């Protein structure tokens, strides 16, 4: 079972300083190193190249779709569209975190356009959800990403299930391929938020973007393909989109320690101990939208994606210096840990009998 090793001591000359104050000062030290290295500077060439390339590929797929016509080979284009939409969503994510432009307004509207007009998702809904996740990753009652869903991510949720649901929870790790439905779930949640009564900034722009994108998408499919092939195209695209997005998000925090609702942890350890990096080269970073450097992203969410790789060495060294456990593993090992954890959640009261509950108050 996964365990963590939270900091036990600081340097001898700081032993008299309260524990929480020591770790606040250590994050400040790390942030100063990151700024001095220029890792928070904008990367305009990188991002404009990525935006132009992905939008061009998006348009190219639809041109090819029109020329190919009524053919089962359209399913190859559907899979390609799922890949491109994943990359567009990653760009929307980066812009929402204010990584692309200095202007908050430009970042917000770029994310709103990429998310709504191209990917068919609500920027406002996602921002609300994702901001709460970043503030309290893996914290019960605070992180919406581990709230009630088809999966029980925490012992508290698992213990509340009865009957067939409780029995299935004991083996839920083996149902993990259901993440291919993540894309569909994101669309449903976006529509529910847009149709709801909760306040939402620029609601009508988002309604226009999302309904225009989804309505136009279905209309084009039915104009070119018979209903059966249109449904197959839609299904393959959504499955690929969900598999790539869900597969990326899942490795970031699932199977890492769960923080009790009443637990208070300093910012540095809150972000490092609950996050997992995925080892790999530039292809892994591209495929995961830079989120394979999840620890660095959580510590510096406005850091441009291409700078995360360079920040990794600084963060690892800093964590080693202050005895803060830094988790990095392969993609395969991450999934093994996730499956073991999900199955364990439904079988034991608390799969993380770790020092968090007693030492990090």
N, C-alpha and C positions, 0 to 999 in steps of 0.2 A: 504494500500500500504506500502511496506517496506520502512523504513526510517533508517537513521544512525545518530549517535551522535558523531561527530568528536570532538577532544580535544579542549576545550575552554581555559583552563588555565593550567599552570604548578605550581609547588610549589612556594610559595611566594618568596623564596630566588633566584629564577631563572627568575622572571618576566622581568628583564632587558635584558635577553638573547633573541636574535631573535628567532621567533617561530620555523623555520626550524632547527636551530642549537640545540634547546632544544630537538627536537624529534630524531635527529641523536644521541645525547648523551644518550637518553633513550634506543635506540636499543643497543648501545654499552654496557650499563649496563645489559640489558637482556642477551646479548650474553656472557658476562662474567659469569653470573649465570649459564647458560646452560653448558658452558665449565667446570666450577668448579664442577658441578654435574656429570660430566663424560658422558653426553648424546650424545657426538659426537664420542665416541669410537666405533670401528668396532664391529660387532656382527657376527663373522665368523661361529660359531656353528649354530646359527639360520639360516643364509642364506644358508650354505651348506646343512643343513637338508631340507630346502624348495626346493632348486634346485634339489637335488637327489629325493625327494618325488614326485615333479611335473613331472620330466622327466620319472620316473618309471611309474607313472599313465598314462602318454602320451603313453608310449610303451605298457602298459597293455591293454589300450583301443584298440589299433590296433591288438594285439594278440587275444583279444575277438572278434573283428570284423572279423578276418579271420576264427575263429572257428564257429561263428554264421551263416555266409554265407548269402544266399538269404532269408532274413526275415524282416518283418516290425518292429521287435523288435530292429533292428539296429538303429531306431530313438532314442531309449533310450541312446544308446552309442553316438549318435550324440550330444544329449544334454549334456552328460557327457564330451564329447570332448570340447564343447564350454566353460564349466566351467573350465576345466584344462588349455585351451589356455588363458583364462582370467587371471588365476594365473601366467602363464608363462609371459604374457605381463606385469603384475605388477612387476615381478622380473626384466624384461628388463628395465622397468621404473626406478626401484631403482638403478640398475647398471648404467644406463645412468646418474643418478644424483650423481654417485660416492659414493653411500652409502655402497657398499659391500666390496671393496678392497681399500687399500691405493694407489695402482698403478692406475694411470689414464688409462694406456694402458690396463690393465686387465679389468677394468670396461667397457671401450669402446668395447672391443672384446666380453666380456660376454654379453653385451646388444645387440651387433650386431648378435651374434649367436642365442640368445634366441628370439630376435625379428624376424630375417630373416629366420633362418633355422627351427624354431619351429612354430612361429606364422605367418610367411609369410609376414612380414611388414618391410619396409625400416627403419633402425635405423637412417641413415643420414637425411632422410626427416623429420622424427619425431623429432629429436633433434633440427633441425632448427626451426620448428614450435613451439615446446614446450618451447624452450629457450626464444623466443619472448613473449610467453604467461607469463612466470614467471617474465620477466622484467617489464611488464606492464599489469597486470591482469585487464580485463574489461575496458581497455582504447581504445576509438574509434580510428581507424586507426593504432593501434599498436599491439593489441592483435588479432592474427588470429582466435582465438576460438570464437570471436563474429563478425567475418566478414560475408559477404554475403553468404548465404546458403539456404537450403530449408526453414529455419526459419529466420525471421527478429528479431535479438536479440537487436537491438537498434532502437529508433525512427527515426534516420536518414535513416536507411535502409528501414524501413516501409514506410516512406513518399515518397520514390522513386518508390514504386510499384503502378501499375495501373491495372484497370480492375479486372479480376477474382482473380489475385494474391493479390490485395489490399483487396478484400472482404474476401478471405480466411485468410489473416493475422489477421483479427479481431477475428478470432476464432482458431488461430494456436495452442493455448495451448491444445486444445482437440485432436490435431493430434500428441501429444507428443509421443505416442507409436511407432511412426516412428523411434525412436532412435534404434529400433532393426536392422535398416539398417546401423548403424554406422560402424559396423565391415566391411561390404562390401565397404562402402565409404573409409575406411582407406586403404583397399587393392587396390582400384582403384587409390587413391592418391599416394600410394607408387609406383605402376607400372608407373604412369605418371612421377613421379620424376626420376625414374631409366631410363626411356626411353627418358627423356628430355636432354637438353644441358647445364643445370645449373651445375656448379661444384659440385662434390659430392665425398667426401673422401672415398677411397676404393670402388668405384662404382662397379668394376667387381666382387669383393667378394660378394657384396650385390646382384648383378644381379644373381650370381650363387646360393646364398642362397634362394632368393625369388622365382626365376623361378623353381629351383629344388624342393622346398617345395610345391608350388602350382601345378606344373606339375605332381609331384609324387602323390600328394593328389588326383587329379582328375583321374589319371590313375588307382590308386588302387581302387577307388570307382567303376569305370566302369569295372574293371576286376572281381569284386566280385558281384556287383549288376546290375540288369537291369537298363537302363537309367532313368526310372521313380523313382525308389527307390534311385538311386544314387543322383538324383536332390533333392529328399526329404531330404536325409541325409545331403547334402550340405546346403540346406535351413535352416534346423533346427539348425545345428551347427552354421551357420553364425548369425541366429536370436538370439540364446542364447548368443553368443559372443558379439554381438552388444548391446543386452539388458543389460548385466552385465557391460560392459565397459562404454557404453553411460549413463546408469543409475548412475554410479559412478561419471563420469565427470560432468554430468548435475547438480548434487546437490552441487558441489564445488563452483560455481560462478553464475549460472543463477538465476536471480531474485535478485541479489545484485546490488548495485549502479553502474551505467555506468559513467566512467570518461571522460569528454570532451577531445578532442584531444590536446587542448592547456593548459590543467591543469597540474600543477606540484605538486607532493605530496611526502613527505619524505618516506623513505623505510618502516618504521614501519607501518604507517597507510595505505600506498599503498597495503601492503600485508594483513593486518588484516581486514580493512573495506570492502574490496571487496571479502572476502572469507567467507565460511560458514562451520562450523563443523557439523557433524551428530552424535548425542548422541547414545550410545549403548555400548555393552560390547565387549568381545574378538571376538565373531562371526561376529559382524558388522565390526570390524577392519580387520578380515581375508577376509570377502566377498568383502570389498572395497579396499583391498590392502594397508590398512593404510591411505588411502586418506580421511577417515572420519575425520582425524585430519588435515584438509586442511590448517588451519591457521598456525599450527606449521610447516607443511611441506613447506609452502611458506616462512616462516621466516628463516627456516634452511633446505634448500632442500637437503643438504648432510647428514642430520641426519638419521641414520639407522631406518627403519620402526618400530621395536619394542620399540624404545626409545621415539617415538612421544607421546605415552600415558602418560609417566612420565613427558614429557615437558609441557603437557597441563596445569597442576596446576601452574607452574611457569609463563607461558604466560598469563593465566587468571588473576593471581594476579598482574602481571606487568601492564596489560591493565587497570585493575580497579584502580590501583594506579595513572595512568596517564590519566584517563578518556578517554580511547580509547575503543569504543564500540566493544564488542566481541560477535559474533553471533554463537550460537549453538542451534540446534533444532532437532526434530525427523525426520526420513526419510519421514514419511507421511506428516508432516507439511512443509518440504522442497519442496515436490512435489506440494503441494497446492499453495505455494508461487510462484513456477515456472510457473504453469499453469495460475495463476492470472496475473503474470507479462507478459508472452508471449501474452496473450489476450489484455492486456492493451497497449502494445507497438503499436499495430495497430489502437488504438482508441483515444489516447490522444497524444499531441505533445511531452510530456516528463513525463513519469510516476514517475520520480525521481526528483521532485522539492525539492531538498535537499540542505543543507548548503555547499556541496562540491564546487559548482561553485563559491561561493562568499567568502568562508573562507579559502580554502586550496591553495591559489595561492602563 
